[in-house]
């Protein structure tokens, strides 16, 4: 799993939903805002949710392992 996409009424709710879905803490999360969303007219009409793309930060061990795997594959 590379990323998940989450939508909610505002950014805080979207981040909270992502944390719950992934079961991680906020320091282990990276996100990118895909759509900013809007409150619409009087909060009723044309309301658009915030959409974010969320990934889990990889630990140093995981990044080192991936690097070594790619290096050894290139060396054959």
Order of alpha helices (4+ residues) and beta strands (2+ residues): beta-alpha-beta-beta-alpha
